[in-house]
């Protein structure tokens, strides 16, 4: 998944954070589906509030972590792709 394909999309996180195990975070989609996320993946997942576009989230992360926007675009897109694959994100569609 390329950043330019998703930069204007809005996603909402699915599941619930249920704790951490050392260096990772555990998120449950349901009682049978648990996922262990790296701190970076968890941070991206947490930003998905159904209101901000991917570009806005990359800008926020860039500002908060003082990392160049261009360097973050593709890694964030890859994290989003994986989170979508396992059902931890859903695309938020406009009501218009």
Secondary structure, DSSP 8 states (H G I E B T S, - for coil): --HHHHTT-EEEE-SEEEEEETTEEEEEEETTEEEEEEHHHHHHHHH-EEEEEHHHHHHHHHHHHT--HHHHHHHHHHHHHHHHHTTSEEE-----
